Amino acid sequence: MKALAMALLALSLPGSKVAAPPRPPVDLPVVQHARESGTWYMAESGHAVFCYGPVMLVKGPDGGLQHVATFCRGGQAIVPLKD
């Protein structure tokens, strides 16, 4: 009881300040930076494409092998390349 009375008395004295509660940390938005390492390739369509993944050989529509670039800008997973 005495401790409560002393605390109230100390708060009522002039010049005494109550410490503000600590502020919670601010959540900053996470910004994802685009990958910067990649290579430009000439697509089969005649356009240049920028791709991050490796060039691979896959089975083409005619049964032969075809070079493709992987993980390209524009959300394309596989882009056929001009040989």
PDB file of N, CA, C and O in Angstrom:
ATOM      1  N   MET A   1       0.815  -1.170   0.000  1.00  0.00           N
ATOM      2  CA  MET A   1       0.000   0.000   0.000  1.00  0.00           C
ATOM      3  C   MET A   1       0.874   1.256   0.000  1.00  0.00           C
ATOM      4  O   MET A   1       0.611   2.220  -0.718  1.00  0.00           O
ATOM      5  N   LYS A   2       1.942   1.213   0.843  1.00  0.00           N
ATOM      6  CA  LYS A   2       2.839   2.364   0.899  1.00  0.00           C
ATOM      7  C   LYS A   2       3.515   2.587  -0.459  1.00  0.00           C
ATOM      8  O   LYS A   2       3.715   3.725  -0.882  1.00  0.00           O
ATOM      9  N   ALA A   3       3.861   1.493  -1.131  1.00  0.00           N
ATOM     10  CA  ALA A   3       4.522   1.615  -2.433  1.00  0.00           C
ATOM     11  C   ALA A   3       3.594   2.276  -3.445  1.00  0.00           C
ATOM     12  O   ALA A   3       4.047   3.091  -4.248  1.00  0.00           O
ATOM     13  N   LEU A   4       2.319   1.944  -3.424  1.00  0.00           N
ATOM     14  CA  LEU A   4       1.348   2.540  -4.331  1.00  0.00           C
ATOM     15  C   LEU A   4       1.196   4.026  -4.036  1.00  0.00           C
ATOM     16  O   LEU A   4       1.139   4.840  -4.958  1.00  0.00           O
ATOM     17  N   ALA A   5       1.129   4.387  -2.742  1.00  0.00           N
ATOM     18  CA  ALA A   5       0.996   5.790  -2.352  1.00  0.00           C
ATOM     19  C   ALA A   5       2.227   6.575  -2.784  1.00  0.00           C
ATOM     20  O   ALA A   5       2.105   7.703  -3.261  1.00  0.00           O
ATOM     21  N   MET A   6       3.413   5.991  -2.621  1.00  0.00           N
ATOM     22  CA  MET A   6       4.652   6.675  -3.021  1.00  0.00           C
ATOM     23  C   MET A   6       4.697   6.874  -4.536  1.00  0.00           C
ATOM     24  O   MET A   6       5.136   7.919  -5.016  1.00  0.00           O
ATOM     25  N   ALA A   7       4.248   5.883  -5.277  1.00  0.00           N
ATOM     26  CA  ALA A   7       4.254   5.990  -6.737  1.00  0.00           C
ATOM     27  C   ALA A   7       3.303   7.077  -7.191  1.00  0.00           C
ATOM     28  O   ALA A   7       3.640   7.859  -8.080  1.00  0.00           O
ATOM     29  N   LEU A   8       2.114   7.143  -6.597  1.00  0.00           N
ATOM     30  CA  LEU A   8       1.164   8.184  -6.969  1.00  0.00           C
ATOM     31  C   LEU A   8       1.680   9.562  -6.580  1.00  0.00           C
ATOM     32  O   LEU A   8       1.483  10.527  -7.320  1.00  0.00           O
ATOM     33  N   LEU A   9       2.328   9.665  -5.444  1.00  0.00           N
ATOM     34  CA  LEU A   9       2.891  10.933  -5.006  1.00  0.00           C
ATOM     35  C   LEU A   9       4.011  11.381  -5.941  1.00  0.00           C
ATOM     36  O   LEU A   9       4.115  12.563  -6.271  1.00  0.00           O
ATOM     37  N   ALA A  10       4.840  10.444  -6.364  1.00  0.00           N
ATOM     38  CA  ALA A  10       5.947  10.783  -7.264  1.00  0.00           C
ATOM     39  C   ALA A  10       5.425  11.244  -8.621  1.00  0.00           C
ATOM     40  O   ALA A  10       6.025  12.116  -9.249  1.00  0.00           O
ATOM     41  N   LEU A  11       4.326  10.674  -9.075  1.00  0.00           N
ATOM     42  CA  LEU A  11       3.766  11.069 -10.366  1.00  0.00           C
ATOM     43  C   LEU A  11       3.092  12.432 -10.297  1.00  0.00           C
ATOM     44  O   LEU A  11       3.019  13.136 -11.304  1.00  0.00           O
ATOM     45  N   SER A  12       2.607  12.807  -9.137  1.00  0.00           N
ATOM     46  CA  SER A  12       1.902  14.076  -9.016  1.00  0.00           C
ATOM     47  C   SER A  12       2.843  15.249  -8.788  1.00  0.00           C
ATOM     48  O   SER A  12       2.400  16.395  -8.868  1.00  0.00           O
ATOM     49  N   LEU A  13       4.116  15.017  -8.508  1.00  0.00           N
ATOM     50  CA  LEU A  13       5.063  16.098  -8.285  1.00  0.00           C
ATOM     51  C   LEU A  13       5.354  16.816  -9.593  1.00  0.00           C
ATOM     52  O   LEU A  13       5.431  16.179 -10.644  1.00  0.00           O
ATOM     53  N   PRO A  14       5.517  18.136  -9.543  1.00  0.00           N
ATOM     54  CA  PRO A  14       5.842  18.861 -10.776  1.00  0.00           C
ATOM     55  C   PRO A  14       7.232  18.464 -11.285  1.00  0.00           C
ATOM     56  O   PRO A  14       8.154  18.240 -10.501  1.00  0.00           O
ATOM     57  N   GLY A  15       7.359  18.384 -12.578  1.00  0.00           N
ATOM     58  CA  GLY A  15       8.628  18.018 -13.197  1.00  0.00           C
ATOM     59  C   GLY A  15       8.796  16.525 -13.389  1.00  0.00           C
ATOM     60  O   GLY A  15       9.746  16.101 -14.048  1.00  0.00           O
ATOM     61  N   SER A  16       7.911  15.718 -12.839  1.00  0.00           N
ATOM     62  CA  SER A  16       8.033  14.269 -13.049  1.00  0.00           C
ATOM     63  C   SER A  16       7.324  13.904 -14.344  1.00  0.00           C
ATOM     64  O   SER A  16       6.230  14.394 -14.624  1.00  0.00           O
ATOM     65  N   LYS A  17       7.940  13.061 -15.109  1.00  0.00           N
ATOM     66  CA  LYS A  17       7.385  12.658 -16.407  1.00  0.00           C
ATOM     67  C   LYS A  17       7.231  11.147 -16.425  1.00  0.00           C
ATOM     68  O   LYS A  17       8.022  10.407 -15.842  1.00  0.00           O
ATOM     69  N   VAL A  18       6.204  10.728 -17.101  1.00  0.00           N
ATOM     70  CA  VAL A  18       5.962   9.300 -17.264  1.00  0.00           C
ATOM     71  C   VAL A  18       6.609   8.884 -18.579  1.00  0.00           C
ATOM     72  O   VAL A  18       6.377   9.498 -19.621  1.00  0.00           O
ATOM     73  N   ALA A  19       7.399   7.864 -18.518  1.00  0.00           N
ATOM     74  CA  ALA A  19       8.061   7.380 -19.738  1.00  0.00           C
ATOM     75  C   ALA A  19       7.017   6.775 -20.664  1.00  0.00           C
ATOM     76  O   ALA A  19       6.174   5.986 -20.237  1.00  0.00           O
ATOM     77  N   ALA A  20       7.081   7.150 -21.922  1.00  0.00           N
ATOM     78  CA  ALA A  20       6.157   6.602 -22.920  1.00  0.00           C
ATOM     79  C   ALA A  20       6.525   5.143 -23.187  1.00  0.00           C
ATOM     80  O   ALA A  20       7.702   4.784 -23.180  1.00  0.00           O
ATOM     81  N   PRO A  21       5.523   4.315 -23.420  1.00  0.00           N
ATOM     82  CA  PRO A  21       5.836   2.911 -23.719  1.00  0.00           C
ATOM     83  C   PRO A  21       6.590   2.821 -25.048  1.00  0.00           C
ATOM     84  O   PRO A  21       6.370   3.638 -25.942  1.00  0.00           O
ATOM     85  N   PRO A  22       7.469   1.838 -25.177  1.00  0.00           N
ATOM     86  CA  PRO A  22       8.236   1.719 -26.426  1.00  0.00           C
ATOM     87  C   PRO A  22       7.317   1.442 -27.607  1.00  0.00           C
ATOM     88  O   PRO A  22       6.343   0.698 -27.499  1.00  0.00           O
ATOM     89  N   ARG A  23       7.652   2.059 -28.736  1.00  0.00           N
ATOM     90  CA  ARG A  23       6.842   1.889 -29.940  1.00  0.00           C
ATOM     91  C   ARG A  23       7.230   0.599 -30.643  1.00  0.00           C
ATOM     92  O   ARG A  23       8.405   0.235 -30.694  1.00  0.00           O
ATOM     93  N   PRO A  24       6.240  -0.082 -31.179  1.00  0.00           N
ATOM     94  CA  PRO A  24       6.566  -1.316 -31.906  1.00  0.00           C
ATOM     95  C   PRO A  24       7.324  -0.985 -33.194  1.00  0.00           C
ATOM     96  O   PRO A  24       7.144   0.097 -33.751  1.00  0.00           O
ATOM     97  N   PRO A  25       8.160  -1.894 -33.668  1.00  0.00           N
ATOM     98  CA  PRO A  25       8.901  -1.620 -34.907  1.00  0.00           C
ATOM     99  C   PRO A  25       7.946  -1.505 -36.093  1.00  0.00           C
ATOM    100  O   PRO A  25       6.917  -2.179 -36.158  1.00  0.00           O
ATOM    101  N   VAL A  26       8.313  -0.645 -37.012  1.00  0.00           N
ATOM    102  CA  VAL A  26       7.500  -0.420 -38.195  1.00  0.00           C
ATOM    103  C   VAL A  26       7.852  -1.473 -39.236  1.00  0.00           C
ATOM    104  O   VAL A  26       9.025  -1.692 -39.536  1.00  0.00           O
ATOM    105  N   ASP A  27       6.844  -2.117 -39.779  1.00  0.00           N
ATOM    106  CA  ASP A  27       7.071  -3.110 -40.839  1.00  0.00           C
ATOM    107  C   ASP A  27       7.188  -2.384 -42.171  1.00  0.00           C
ATOM    108  O   ASP A  27       6.214  -1.815 -42.664  1.00  0.00           O
ATOM    109  N   LEU A  28       8.369  -2.406 -42.743  1.00  0.00           N
ATOM    110  CA  LEU A  28       8.593  -1.797 -44.047  1.00  0.00           C
ATOM    111  C   LEU A  28       8.259  -2.806 -45.129  1.00  0.00           C
ATOM    112  O   LEU A  28       8.493  -4.003 -44.958  1.00  0.00           O
ATOM    113  N   PRO A  29       7.712  -2.331 -46.245  1.00  0.00           N
ATOM    114  CA  PRO A  29       7.406  -3.283 -47.318  1.00  0.00           C
ATOM    115  C   PRO A  29       8.693  -3.881 -47.888  1.00  0.00           C
ATOM    116  O   PRO A  29       9.709  -3.199 -48.013  1.00  0.00           O
ATOM    117  N   VAL A  30       8.628  -5.138 -48.222  1.00  0.00           N
ATOM    118  CA  VAL A  30       9.776  -5.836 -48.787  1.00  0.00           C
ATOM    119  C   VAL A  30       9.767  -5.616 -50.294  1.00  0.00           C
ATOM    120  O   VAL A  30       8.783  -5.911 -50.972  1.00  0.00           O
ATOM    121  N   VAL A  31      10.859  -5.100 -50.802  1.00  0.00           N
ATOM    122  CA  VAL A  31      10.976  -4.847 -52.237  1.00  0.00           C
ATOM    123  C   VAL A  31      11.895  -5.901 -52.824  1.00  0.00           C
ATOM    124  O   VAL A  31      13.037  -6.063 -52.394  1.00  0.00           O
ATOM    125  N   GLN A  32      11.386  -6.608 -53.802  1.00  0.00           N
ATOM    126  CA  GLN A  32      12.222  -7.597 -54.462  1.00  0.00           C
ATOM    127  C   GLN A  32      12.868  -6.950 -55.680  1.00  0.00           C
ATOM    128  O   GLN A  32      12.194  -6.388 -56.543  1.00  0.00           O
ATOM    129  N   HIS A  33      14.174  -7.045 -55.722  1.00  0.00           N
ATOM    130  CA  HIS A  33      14.910  -6.480 -56.838  1.00  0.00           C
ATOM    131  C   HIS A  33      15.012  -7.525 -57.940  1.00  0.00           C
ATOM    132  O   HIS A  33      15.177  -8.719 -57.688  1.00  0.00           O
ATOM    133  N   ALA A  34      14.908  -7.038 -59.154  1.00  0.00           N
ATOM    134  CA  ALA A  34      15.026  -7.941 -60.291  1.00  0.00           C
ATOM    135  C   ALA A  34      16.436  -8.498 -60.373  1.00  0.00           C
ATOM    136  O   ALA A  34      17.404  -7.829 -60.012  1.00  0.00           O
ATOM    137  N   ARG A  35      16.535  -9.699 -60.840  1.00  0.00           N
ATOM    138  CA  ARG A  35      17.864 -10.276 -61.036  1.00  0.00           C
ATOM    139  C   ARG A  35      18.603  -9.464 -62.081  1.00  0.00           C
ATOM    140  O   ARG A  35      18.014  -9.027 -63.069  1.00  0.00           O
ATOM    141  N   GLU A  36      19.857  -9.269 -61.867  1.00  0.00           N
ATOM    142  CA  GLU A  36      20.628  -8.471 -62.796  1.00  0.00           C
ATOM    143  C   GLU A  36      21.520  -9.326 -63.679  1.00  0.00           C
ATOM    144  O   GLU A  36      21.994  -8.851 -64.711  1.00  0.00           O
ATOM    145  N   SER A  37      21.760 -10.569 -63.300  1.00  0.00           N
ATOM    146  CA  SER A  37      22.632 -11.410 -64.115  1.00  0.00           C
ATOM    147  C   SER A  37      21.764 -12.223 -65.075  1.00  0.00           C
ATOM    148  O   SER A  37      20.819 -12.896 -64.664  1.00  0.00           O
ATOM    149  N   GLY A  38      22.090 -12.149 -66.304  1.00  0.00           N
ATOM    150  CA  GLY A  38      21.349 -12.858 -67.336  1.00  0.00           C
ATOM    151  C   GLY A  38      22.007 -12.601 -68.675  1.00  0.00           C
ATOM    152  O   GLY A  38      23.053 -11.955 -68.752  1.00  0.00           O
ATOM    153  N   THR A  39      21.391 -13.108 -69.727  1.00  0.00           N
ATOM    154  CA  THR A  39      21.964 -12.977 -71.069  1.00  0.00           C
ATOM    155  C   THR A  39      20.857 -12.701 -72.069  1.00  0.00           C
ATOM    156  O   THR A  39      19.731 -13.176 -71.917  1.00  0.00           O
ATOM    157  N   TRP A  40      21.191 -11.929 -73.092  1.00  0.00           N
ATOM    158  CA  TRP A  40      20.264 -11.678 -74.188  1.00  0.00           C
ATOM    159  C   TRP A  40      20.419 -12.790 -75.219  1.00  0.00           C
ATOM    160  O   TRP A  40      21.536 -13.196 -75.539  1.00  0.00           O
ATOM    161  N   TYR A  41      19.292 -13.280 -75.738  1.00  0.00           N
ATOM    162  CA  TYR A  41      19.278 -14.313 -76.770  1.00  0.00           C
ATOM    163  C   TYR A  41      18.350 -13.873 -77.893  1.00  0.00           C
ATOM    164  O   TYR A  41      17.469 -13.035 -77.701  1.00  0.00           O
ATOM    165  N   MET A  42      18.566 -14.462 -79.083  1.00  0.00           N
ATOM    166  CA  MET A  42      17.680 -14.212 -80.212  1.00  0.00           C
ATOM    167  C   MET A  42      16.658 -15.339 -80.258  1.00  0.00           C
ATOM    168  O   MET A  42      17.008 -16.501 -80.465  1.00  0.00           O
ATOM    169  N   ALA A  43      15.404 -14.988 -80.067  1.00  0.00           N
ATOM    170  CA  ALA A  43      14.339 -15.984 -80.062  1.00  0.00           C
ATOM    171  C   ALA A  43      14.033 -16.431 -81.492  1.00  0.00           C
ATOM    172  O   ALA A  43      14.363 -15.746 -82.460  1.00  0.00           O
ATOM    173  N   GLU A  44      13.406 -17.576 -81.596  1.00  0.00           N
ATOM    174  CA  GLU A  44      13.028 -18.113 -82.899  1.00  0.00           C
ATOM    175  C   GLU A  44      12.074 -17.165 -83.629  1.00  0.00           C
ATOM    176  O   GLU A  44      12.026 -17.148 -84.859  1.00  0.00           O
ATOM    177  N   SER A  45      11.318 -16.381 -82.865  1.00  0.00           N
ATOM    178  CA  SER A  45      10.371 -15.424 -83.450  1.00  0.00           C
ATOM    179  C   SER A  45      11.072 -14.196 -84.025  1.00  0.00           C
ATOM    180  O   SER A  45      10.432 -13.384 -84.694  1.00  0.00           O
ATOM    181  N   GLY A  46      12.381 -14.044 -83.777  1.00  0.00           N
ATOM    182  CA  GLY A  46      13.122 -12.899 -84.292  1.00  0.00           C
ATOM    183  C   GLY A  46      13.288 -11.783 -83.281  1.00  0.00           C
ATOM    184  O   GLY A  46      13.915 -10.769 -83.587  1.00  0.00           O
ATOM    185  N   HIS A  47      12.746 -11.941 -82.094  1.00  0.00           N
ATOM    186  CA  HIS A  47      12.859 -10.936 -81.043  1.00  0.00           C
ATOM    187  C   HIS A  47      13.991 -11.296 -80.079  1.00  0.00           C
ATOM    188  O   HIS A  47      14.306 -12.469 -79.874  1.00  0.00           O
ATOM    189  N   ALA A  48      14.592 -10.258 -79.493  1.00  0.00           N
ATOM    190  CA  ALA A  48      15.601 -10.479 -78.468  1.00  0.00           C
ATOM    191  C   ALA A  48      14.892 -10.719 -77.139  1.00  0.00           C
ATOM    192  O   ALA A  48      13.914 -10.044 -76.818  1.00  0.00           O
ATOM    193  N   VAL A  49      15.389 -11.682 -76.372  1.00  0.00           N
ATOM    194  CA  VAL A  49      14.818 -11.985 -75.055  1.00  0.00           C
ATOM    195  C   VAL A  49      15.946 -12.001 -74.031  1.00  0.00           C
ATOM    196  O   VAL A  49      17.076 -12.379 -74.339  1.00  0.00           O
ATOM    197  N   PHE A  50      15.624 -11.584 -72.808  1.00  0.00           N
ATOM    198  CA  PHE A  50      16.595 -11.577 -71.717  1.00  0.00           C
ATOM    199  C   PHE A  50      16.214 -12.709 -70.784  1.00  0.00           C
ATOM    200  O   PHE A  50      15.113 -12.724 -70.233  1.00  0.00           O
ATOM    201  N   CYS A  51      17.133 -13.670 -70.604  1.00  0.00           N
ATOM    202  CA  CYS A  51      16.844 -14.861 -69.805  1.00  0.00           C
ATOM    203  C   CYS A  51      17.878 -15.032 -68.700  1.00  0.00           C
ATOM    204  O   CYS A  51      19.043 -14.661 -68.845  1.00  0.00           O
ATOM    205  N   TYR A  52      17.412 -15.612 -67.581  1.00  0.00           N
ATOM    206  CA  TYR A  52      18.253 -15.803 -66.408  1.00  0.00           C
ATOM    207  C   TYR A  52      18.771 -17.230 -66.290  1.00  0.00           C
ATOM    208  O   TYR A  52      19.828 -17.457 -65.701  1.00  0.00           O
ATOM    209  N   GLY A  53      18.052 -18.180 -66.835  1.00  0.00           N
ATOM    210  CA  GLY A  53      18.398 -19.585 -66.663  1.00  0.00           C
ATOM    211  C   GLY A  53      19.329 -20.090 -67.755  1.00  0.00           C
ATOM    212  O   GLY A  53      19.745 -19.336 -68.634  1.00  0.00           O
ATOM    213  N   PRO A  54      19.645 -21.369 -67.686  1.00  0.00           N
ATOM    214  CA  PRO A  54      20.555 -21.959 -68.669  1.00  0.00           C
ATOM    215  C   PRO A  54      19.860 -22.230 -70.000  1.00  0.00           C
ATOM    216  O   PRO A  54      18.633 -22.293 -70.082  1.00  0.00           O
ATOM    217  N   VAL A  55      20.680 -22.389 -71.042  1.00  0.00           N
ATOM    218  CA  VAL A  55      20.184 -22.828 -72.347  1.00  0.00           C
ATOM    219  C   VAL A  55      20.180 -24.348 -72.332  1.00  0.00           C
ATOM    220  O   VAL A  55      21.141 -24.980 -71.892  1.00  0.00           O
ATOM    221  N   MET A  56      19.093 -24.923 -72.814  1.00  0.00           N
ATOM    222  CA  MET A  56      18.944 -26.381 -72.775  1.00  0.00           C
ATOM    223  C   MET A  56      18.539 -26.907 -74.142  1.00  0.00           C
ATOM    224  O   MET A  56      18.046 -26.163 -74.989  1.00  0.00           O
ATOM    225  N   LEU A  57      18.753 -28.187 -74.339  1.00  0.00           N
ATOM    226  CA  LEU A  57      18.254 -28.889 -75.518  1.00  0.00           C
ATOM    227  C   LEU A  57      17.024 -29.681 -75.099  1.00  0.00           C
ATOM    228  O   LEU A  57      17.074 -30.478 -74.161  1.00  0.00           O
ATOM    229  N   VAL A  58      15.921 -29.454 -75.803  1.00  0.00           N
ATOM    230  CA  VAL A  58      14.691 -30.196 -75.528  1.00  0.00           C
ATOM    231  C   VAL A  58      14.185 -30.807 -76.823  1.00  0.00           C
ATOM    232  O   VAL A  58      14.573 -30.394 -77.916  1.00  0.00           O
ATOM    233  N   LYS A  59      13.331 -31.778 -76.686  1.00  0.00           N
ATOM    234  CA  LYS A  59      12.748 -32.422 -77.855  1.00  0.00           C
ATOM    235  C   LYS A  59      11.756 -31.463 -78.502  1.00  0.00           C
ATOM    236  O   LYS A  59      10.823 -30.994 -77.850  1.00  0.00           O
ATOM    237  N   GLY A  60      11.956 -31.176 -79.776  1.00  0.00           N
ATOM    238  CA  GLY A  60      11.105 -30.245 -80.499  1.00  0.00           C
ATOM    239  C   GLY A  60       9.833 -30.899 -80.993  1.00  0.00           C
ATOM    240  O   GLY A  60       9.655 -32.108 -80.843  1.00  0.00           O
ATOM    241  N   PRO A  61       8.931 -30.101 -81.589  1.00  0.00           N
ATOM    242  CA  PRO A  61       7.655 -30.631 -82.079  1.00  0.00           C
ATOM    243  C   PRO A  61       7.819 -31.615 -83.248  1.00  0.00           C
ATOM    244  O   PRO A  61       6.965 -32.474 -83.465  1.00  0.00           O
ATOM    245  N   ASP A  62       8.928 -31.482 -84.000  1.00  0.00           N
ATOM    246  CA  ASP A  62       9.153 -32.382 -85.133  1.00  0.00           C
ATOM    247  C   ASP A  62       9.944 -33.630 -84.741  1.00  0.00           C
ATOM    248  O   ASP A  62      10.257 -34.462 -85.593  1.00  0.00           O
ATOM    249  N   GLY A  63      10.266 -33.759 -83.456  1.00  0.00           N
ATOM    250  CA  GLY A  63      11.001 -34.930 -82.976  1.00  0.00           C
ATOM    251  C   GLY A  63      12.490 -34.686 -82.828  1.00  0.00           C
ATOM    252  O   GLY A  63      13.185 -35.495 -82.213  1.00  0.00           O
ATOM    253  N   GLY A  64      12.994 -33.594 -83.373  1.00  0.00           N
ATOM    254  CA  GLY A  64      14.415 -33.274 -83.251  1.00  0.00           C
ATOM    255  C   GLY A  64      14.700 -32.515 -81.963  1.00  0.00           C
ATOM    256  O   GLY A  64      13.809 -32.283 -81.146  1.00  0.00           O
ATOM    257  N   LEU A  65      15.970 -32.133 -81.801  1.00  0.00           N
ATOM    258  CA  LEU A  65      16.362 -31.363 -80.623  1.00  0.00           C
ATOM    259  C   LEU A  65      16.318 -29.877 -80.938  1.00  0.00           C
ATOM    260  O   LEU A  65      16.620 -29.459 -82.055  1.00  0.00           O
ATOM    261  N   GLN A  66      15.942 -29.092 -79.956  1.00  0.00           N
ATOM    262  CA  GLN A  66      15.800 -27.654 -80.138  1.00  0.00           C
ATOM    263  C   GLN A  66      16.425 -26.934 -78.947  1.00  0.00           C
ATOM    264  O   GLN A  66      16.229 -27.337 -77.801  1.00  0.00           O
ATOM    265  N   HIS A  67      17.186 -25.856 -79.222  1.00  0.00           N
ATOM    266  CA  HIS A  67      17.754 -25.037 -78.153  1.00  0.00           C
ATOM    267  C   HIS A  67      16.652 -24.140 -77.586  1.00  0.00           C
ATOM    268  O   HIS A  67      15.891 -23.525 -78.333  1.00  0.00           O
ATOM    269  N   VAL A  68      16.580 -24.077 -76.259  1.00  0.00           N
ATOM    270  CA  VAL A  68      15.636 -23.178 -75.603  1.00  0.00           C
ATOM    271  C   VAL A  68      16.347 -22.456 -74.463  1.00  0.00           C
ATOM    272  O   VAL A  68      17.230 -23.018 -73.813  1.00  0.00           O
ATOM    273  N   ALA A  69      15.957 -21.219 -74.231  1.00  0.00           N
ATOM    274  CA  ALA A  69      16.430 -20.466 -73.073  1.00  0.00           C
ATOM    275  C   ALA A  69      15.368 -20.582 -71.994  1.00  0.00           C
ATOM    276  O   ALA A  69      14.177 -20.658 -72.293  1.00  0.00           O
ATOM    277  N   THR A  70      15.803 -20.597 -70.730  1.00  0.00           N
ATOM    278  CA  THR A  70      14.854 -20.799 -69.643  1.00  0.00           C
ATOM    279  C   THR A  70      14.801 -19.583 -68.724  1.00  0.00           C
ATOM    280  O   THR A  70      15.772 -18.835 -68.610  1.00  0.00           O
ATOM    281  N   PHE A  71      13.671 -19.399 -68.079  1.00  0.00           N
ATOM    282  CA  PHE A  71      13.408 -18.345 -67.099  1.00  0.00           C
ATOM    283  C   PHE A  71      13.688 -16.964 -67.685  1.00  0.00           C
ATOM    284  O   PHE A  71      14.641 -16.289 -67.296  1.00  0.00           O
ATOM    285  N   CYS A  72      12.842 -16.561 -68.624  1.00  0.00           N
ATOM    286  CA  CYS A  72      13.022 -15.297 -69.326  1.00  0.00           C
ATOM    287  C   CYS A  72      12.070 -14.233 -68.791  1.00  0.00           C
ATOM    288  O   CYS A  72      11.067 -14.532 -68.142  1.00  0.00           O
ATOM    289  N   ARG A  73      12.422 -12.974 -69.087  1.00  0.00           N
ATOM    290  CA  ARG A  73      11.561 -11.847 -68.705  1.00  0.00           C
ATOM    291  C   ARG A  73      10.200 -12.009 -69.365  1.00  0.00           C
ATOM    292  O   ARG A  73      10.071 -12.610 -70.431  1.00  0.00           O
ATOM    293  N   GLY A  74       9.206 -11.467 -68.715  1.00  0.00           N
ATOM    294  CA  GLY A  74       7.855 -11.553 -69.251  1.00  0.00           C
ATOM    295  C   GLY A  74       7.135 -12.796 -68.784  1.00  0.00           C
ATOM    296  O   GLY A  74       6.055 -13.111 -69.283  1.00  0.00           O
ATOM    297  N   GLY A  75       7.717 -13.512 -67.830  1.00  0.00           N
ATOM    298  CA  GLY A  75       7.056 -14.681 -67.279  1.00  0.00           C
ATOM    299  C   GLY A  75       7.131 -15.914 -68.163  1.00  0.00           C
ATOM    300  O   GLY A  75       6.404 -16.881 -67.938  1.00  0.00           O
ATOM    301  N   GLN A  76       7.996 -15.894 -69.162  1.00  0.00           N
ATOM    302  CA  GLN A  76       8.137 -17.053 -70.040  1.00  0.00           C
ATOM    303  C   GLN A  76       9.137 -18.034 -69.438  1.00  0.00           C
ATOM    304  O   GLN A  76      10.274 -17.671 -69.135  1.00  0.00           O
ATOM    305  N   ALA A  77       8.707 -19.267 -69.271  1.00  0.00           N
ATOM    306  CA  ALA A  77       9.592 -20.293 -68.695  1.00  0.00           C
ATOM    307  C   ALA A  77      10.569 -20.818 -69.727  1.00  0.00           C
ATOM    308  O   ALA A  77      11.740 -21.044 -69.422  1.00  0.00           O
ATOM    309  N   ILE A  78      10.089 -21.016 -70.961  1.00  0.00           N
ATOM    310  CA  ILE A  78      10.938 -21.575 -72.027  1.00  0.00           C
ATOM    311  C   ILE A  78      10.690 -20.776 -73.304  1.00  0.00           C
ATOM    312  O   ILE A  78       9.545 -20.548 -73.693  1.00  0.00           O
ATOM    313  N   VAL A  79      11.784 -20.352 -73.954  1.00  0.00           N
ATOM    314  CA  VAL A  79      11.701 -19.623 -75.225  1.00  0.00           C
ATOM    315  C   VAL A  79      12.568 -20.341 -76.238  1.00  0.00           C
ATOM    316  O   VAL A  79      13.772 -20.484 -76.025  1.00  0.00           O
ATOM    317  N   PRO A  80      11.973 -20.805 -77.356  1.00  0.00           N
ATOM    318  CA  PRO A  80      12.776 -21.425 -78.410  1.00  0.00           C
ATOM    319  C   PRO A  80      13.747 -20.403 -79.012  1.00  0.00           C
ATOM    320  O   PRO A  80      13.373 -19.259 -79.270  1.00  0.00           O
ATOM    321  N   LEU A  81      15.008 -20.833 -79.234  1.00  0.00           N
ATOM    322  CA  LEU A  81      16.035 -19.940 -79.749  1.00  0.00           C
ATOM    323  C   LEU A  81      16.305 -20.199 -81.224  1.00  0.00           C
ATOM    324  O   LEU A  81      16.149 -21.309 -81.731  1.00  0.00           O
ATOM    325  N   LYS A  82      16.721 -19.120 -81.891  1.00  0.00           N
ATOM    326  CA  LYS A  82      17.127 -19.225 -83.295  1.00  0.00           C
ATOM    327  C   LYS A  82      18.534 -19.793 -83.340  1.00  0.00           C
ATOM    328  O   LYS A  82      19.421 -19.285 -82.654  1.00  0.00           O
ATOM    329  N   ASP A  83      18.759 -20.828 -84.128  1.00  0.00           N
ATOM    330  CA  ASP A  83      20.086 -21.438 -84.217  1.00  0.00           C
ATOM    331  C   ASP A  83      20.953 -20.771 -85.225  1.00  0.00           C
ATOM    332  O   ASP A  83      22.101 -21.172 -85.415  1.00  0.00           O
TER     333      ASP A  83
END
